[in-house]
Amino acid sequence: MKRISVLTSVIFFSSTAFAEWHVRQGPQVFAFDPRGIGVVATVSAKSPSNGISAHLQLECFVHPELMSLYGGIVLSRSTPTGPMSYRIQFDDAPSMTQGPFSRVNLTSQSFSDEERKALLTARQLRITLIPTKPPELSYEFDVSGAATAAKTLACKEYRRP
């Protein structure tokens, strides 16, 4: 009986130790080709905000002259048109407000290179999207394991000479 409870504890702790990043074939939201399909890594927000759910997505942007890891937040439905700011916080670091940025896509917001790099080493991410028209959308993510998920994408940073 003791062996079963120990095994149950190990399974429980190992399943909660890292975020559940899912690596699969799917639409590449941050690629410039809207028909782009490739391997993506995603993790869902802990809860929806104002009826809109969200996930983070990592993907490789591939072009004949460069390849790079891209990422950002993807929403389940469109936000109001117009520029959007966002406030982002990794772990216990101070939050930073970015933007407002004009947007091509009303259901996603990409991260800067600095934010993408911070994501790969963080455990928690809090982000509030601030569209020009209310409501604000606030999300929290367990991003532990992001670096491992990114490695499975086999995305190499390179530029062609």
Contacts in CASP RR format, 6 or more apart in sequence:
PFRMAT RR
TARGET T0000
AUTHOR 0000-0000-0000
METHOD contacts of the structure
MODEL  1
MKRISVLTSVIFFSSTAFAEWHVRQGPQVFAFDPRGIGVVATVSAKSPSN
GISAHLQLECFVHPELMSLYGGIVLSRSTPTGPMSYRIQFDDAPSMTQGP
FSRVNLTSQSFSDEERKALLTARQLRITLIPTKPPELSYEFDVSGAATAA
KTLACKEYRRP
17 144 0 8 1.000
18 142 0 8 1.000
18 144 0 8 1.000
18 145 0 8 1.000
18 148 0 8 1.000
19 43 0 8 1.000
19 141 0 8 1.000
19 142 0 8 1.000
19 143 0 8 1.000
19 144 0 8 1.000
19 145 0 8 1.000
19 146 0 8 1.000
20 43 0 8 1.000
20 44 0 8 1.000
21 41 0 8 1.000
21 42 0 8 1.000
21 43 0 8 1.000
21 145 0 8 1.000
21 146 0 8 1.000
21 148 0 8 1.000
21 149 0 8 1.000
22 41 0 8 1.000
22 42 0 8 1.000
22 43 0 8 1.000
23 39 0 8 1.000
23 40 0 8 1.000
23 41 0 8 1.000
23 149 0 8 1.000
23 152 0 8 1.000
23 153 0 8 1.000
24 39 0 8 1.000
24 40 0 8 1.000
24 42 0 8 1.000
25 37 0 8 1.000
25 38 0 8 1.000
25 39 0 8 1.000
25 40 0 8 1.000
26 37 0 8 1.000
26 38 0 8 1.000
26 39 0 8 1.000
26 40 0 8 1.000
27 36 0 8 1.000
27 37 0 8 1.000
27 38 0 8 1.000
27 40 0 8 1.000
28 36 0 8 1.000
28 37 0 8 1.000
28 38 0 8 1.000
28 40 0 8 1.000
28 59 0 8 1.000
28 60 0 8 1.000
28 61 0 8 1.000
29 40 0 8 1.000
29 57 0 8 1.000
29 59 0 8 1.000
29 72 0 8 1.000
29 74 0 8 1.000
29 105 0 8 1.000
29 107 0 8 1.000
29 108 0 8 1.000
30 57 0 8 1.000
30 59 0 8 1.000
30 61 0 8 1.000
30 70 0 8 1.000
30 71 0 8 1.000
30 72 0 8 1.000
30 108 0 8 1.000
30 110 0 8 1.000
31 59 0 8 1.000
31 61 0 8 1.000
31 62 0 8 1.000
31 70 0 8 1.000
32 61 0 8 1.000
38 59 0 8 1.000
38 60 0 8 1.000
39 59 0 8 1.000
39 60 0 8 1.000
39 152 0 8 1.000
39 153 0 8 1.000
39 154 0 8 1.000
40 57 0 8 1.000
40 58 0 8 1.000
40 59 0 8 1.000
40 153 0 8 1.000
41 57 0 8 1.000
41 58 0 8 1.000
41 59 0 8 1.000
41 146 0 8 1.000
41 149 0 8 1.000
41 150 0 8 1.000
41 152 0 8 1.000
41 153 0 8 1.000
42 55 0 8 1.000
42 56 0 8 1.000
42 57 0 8 1.000
42 58 0 8 1.000
42 74 0 8 1.000
43 55 0 8 1.000
43 56 0 8 1.000
43 141 0 8 1.000
43 142 0 8 1.000
43 143 0 8 1.000
43 146 0 8 1.000
43 149 0 8 1.000
44 53 0 8 1.000
44 54 0 8 1.000
44 55 0 8 1.000
44 141 0 8 1.000
45 53 0 8 1.000
45 54 0 8 1.000
45 55 0 8 1.000
45 56 0 8 1.000
45 139 0 8 1.000
45 140 0 8 1.000
45 141 0 8 1.000
46 139 0 8 1.000
46 140 0 8 1.000
46 141 0 8 1.000
46 142 0 8 1.000
47 139 0 8 1.000
47 140 0 8 1.000
48 54 0 8 1.000
48 76 0 8 1.000
49 135 0 8 1.000
49 136 0 8 1.000
49 137 0 8 1.000
49 138 0 8 1.000
49 139 0 8 1.000
50 135 0 8 1.000
50 137 0 8 1.000
52 75 0 8 1.000
52 76 0 8 1.000
52 77 0 8 1.000
52 79 0 8 1.000
52 137 0 8 1.000
53 75 0 8 1.000
53 76 0 8 1.000
54 73 0 8 1.000
54 74 0 8 1.000
54 75 0 8 1.000
54 76 0 8 1.000
54 137 0 8 1.000
54 139 0 8 1.000
55 73 0 8 1.000
55 74 0 8 1.000
56 71 0 8 1.000
56 72 0 8 1.000
56 73 0 8 1.000
56 74 0 8 1.000
56 119 0 8 1.000
56 125 0 8 1.000
56 141 0 8 1.000
56 143 0 8 1.000
57 71 0 8 1.000
57 72 0 8 1.000
57 73 0 8 1.000
57 74 0 8 1.000
57 108 0 8 1.000
58 69 0 8 1.000
58 70 0 8 1.000
58 71 0 8 1.000
58 72 0 8 1.000
58 116 0 8 1.000
58 146 0 8 1.000
58 149 0 8 1.000
58 150 0 8 1.000
58 153 0 8 1.000
59 69 0 8 1.000
59 70 0 8 1.000
59 71 0 8 1.000
59 153 0 8 1.000
59 155 0 8 1.000
60 67 0 8 1.000
60 68 0 8 1.000
60 69 0 8 1.000
60 70 0 8 1.000
60 153 0 8 1.000
60 154 0 8 1.000
60 155 0 8 1.000
61 67 0 8 1.000
61 68 0 8 1.000
61 69 0 8 1.000
61 70 0 8 1.000
64 160 0 8 1.000
65 159 0 8 1.000
65 160 0 8 1.000
66 158 0 8 1.000
66 159 0 8 1.000
66 160 0 8 1.000
67 155 0 8 1.000
67 156 0 8 1.000
67 157 0 8 1.000
67 158 0 8 1.000
68 155 0 8 1.000
68 157 0 8 1.000
69 116 0 8 1.000
69 150 0 8 1.000
69 153 0 8 1.000
69 155 0 8 1.000
69 157 0 8 1.000
70 110 0 8 1.000
70 111 0 8 1.000
70 116 0 8 1.000
71 110 0 8 1.000
71 111 0 8 1.000
71 116 0 8 1.000
71 119 0 8 1.000
72 108 0 8 1.000
72 109 0 8 1.000
72 110 0 8 1.000
72 111 0 8 1.000
72 116 0 8 1.000
73 108 0 8 1.000
73 109 0 8 1.000
73 111 0 8 1.000
73 127 0 8 1.000
73 129 0 8 1.000
73 139 0 8 1.000
74 107 0 8 1.000
74 108 0 8 1.000
75 107 0 8 1.000
75 108 0 8 1.000
75 129 0 8 1.000
75 137 0 8 1.000
76 107 0 8 1.000
77 107 0 8 1.000
78 106 0 8 1.000
78 107 0 8 1.000
79 106 0 8 1.000
79 107 0 8 1.000
79 129 0 8 1.000
79 131 0 8 1.000
79 137 0 8 1.000
80 106 0 8 1.000
80 131 0 8 1.000
80 132 0 8 1.000
80 133 0 8 1.000
81 106 0 8 1.000
81 132 0 8 1.000
82 102 0 8 1.000
82 103 0 8 1.000
82 131 0 8 1.000
82 132 0 8 1.000
83 99 0 8 1.000
83 100 0 8 1.000
83 101 0 8 1.000
83 102 0 8 1.000
83 103 0 8 1.000
83 132 0 8 1.000
84 99 0 8 1.000
84 100 0 8 1.000
84 101 0 8 1.000
84 103 0 8 1.000
84 109 0 8 1.000
84 129 0 8 1.000
84 130 0 8 1.000
84 131 0 8 1.000
84 132 0 8 1.000
85 97 0 8 1.000
85 98 0 8 1.000
85 99 0 8 1.000
85 100 0 8 1.000
85 101 0 8 1.000
85 130 0 8 1.000
86 97 0 8 1.000
86 98 0 8 1.000
86 99 0 8 1.000
86 109 0 8 1.000
86 127 0 8 1.000
86 128 0 8 1.000
86 129 0 8 1.000
86 130 0 8 1.000
87 95 0 8 1.000
87 96 0 8 1.000
87 97 0 8 1.000
87 98 0 8 1.000
87 127 0 8 1.000
87 128 0 8 1.000
87 130 0 8 1.000
88 95 0 8 1.000
88 96 0 8 1.000
88 98 0 8 1.000
88 111 0 8 1.000
88 115 0 8 1.000
88 125 0 8 1.000
88 126 0 8 1.000
88 127 0 8 1.000
88 128 0 8 1.000
89 95 0 8 1.000
89 96 0 8 1.000
89 125 0 8 1.000
89 126 0 8 1.000
89 127 0 8 1.000
90 118 0 8 1.000
90 119 0 8 1.000
90 122 0 8 1.000
90 124 0 8 1.000
90 125 0 8 1.000
91 122 0 8 1.000
91 123 0 8 1.000
91 124 0 8 1.000
93 118 0 8 1.000
95 126 0 8 1.000
98 112 0 8 1.000
100 130 0 8 1.000
100 132 0 8 1.000
101 109 0 8 1.000
103 109 0 8 1.000
109 129 0 8 1.000
111 119 0 8 1.000
119 125 0 8 1.000
119 143 0 8 1.000
119 146 0 8 1.000
120 146 0 8 1.000
120 147 0 8 1.000
120 150 0 8 1.000
121 146 0 8 1.000
121 147 0 8 1.000
122 143 0 8 1.000
122 144 0 8 1.000
122 146 0 8 1.000
123 142 0 8 1.000
123 143 0 8 1.000
123 144 0 8 1.000
124 140 0 8 1.000
124 141 0 8 1.000
124 142 0 8 1.000
124 143 0 8 1.000
125 140 0 8 1.000
125 141 0 8 1.000
125 143 0 8 1.000
126 138 0 8 1.000
126 139 0 8 1.000
126 140 0 8 1.000
126 141 0 8 1.000
127 138 0 8 1.000
127 139 0 8 1.000
127 141 0 8 1.000
128 136 0 8 1.000
128 137 0 8 1.000
128 138 0 8 1.000
128 139 0 8 1.000
129 136 0 8 1.000
129 137 0 8 1.000
129 138 0 8 1.000
129 139 0 8 1.000
130 136 0 8 1.000
131 137 0 8 1.000
END
